[in-house]
Amino acid sequence: MSSKVRLAAQALALLAVAGLVGLFAWNLRSDDGKNIPSDVQEGKTPPAPAFTLPRLDGDGRVALSSFGEKVVVLNFWASWCDPCQREAARFEEIWDRHRRDGRLVVLGVDTLDFDGDGRRFLRRYGITYPNVHDGRGVVLGDYGGVPLPKTFFIKGGKIVGYIFGEAREEELADAVAR
């Protein structure tokens, strides 16, 4: 290969890398709603991204909007996630305690997981609250992406609270009491 061709190839490669770096920087600076966790921690109440997903615990689909004015405790989990396994009973307890008054719903989102593994998880941990399946993690991405677990508290279509990681009993009680 001649030195002129090699130099042109190197320049083209450098230009491509510079373009990718520029695209990455632009993506970091653009706010497309995926900074929800940091927005909530700053005291903001961003709108909850809408979604409709297939039920994991039955037939049909569930839309977030179907819960109207109820408080929604939205928990993203996966069957392979150890903290998710530890917190499952806590969400079941909240669901059991509040389901009859009709003001609150717990909605689980099995994400980045196979639906069969998710169904086994529900049976193993005795989960009865509604659960949907987001196998590719598209909705999880709308809520800020990994890591798991993560829990959001939604009132009137706005995200008013967020728990990063495993939801502890005290945190859940405080958030639900608000």
Secondary structure, 3 states (H helix, E strand, C coil): CCHHHHHHHHHHHHHHHHHHHHHHHHHHHCCCCCCHHHHHHCCCCCECCCCEEEECCCCCEEEHHHHCCCEEEEEEECCCCHHHHHHHHHHHHHHHHHHHHCCEEEEEEEECCCHHHHHHHHHHCCCCCCEEEECCCHHHHHCCCCCCCEEEEEECCEEEEEEECCCCHHHHHHHHHC
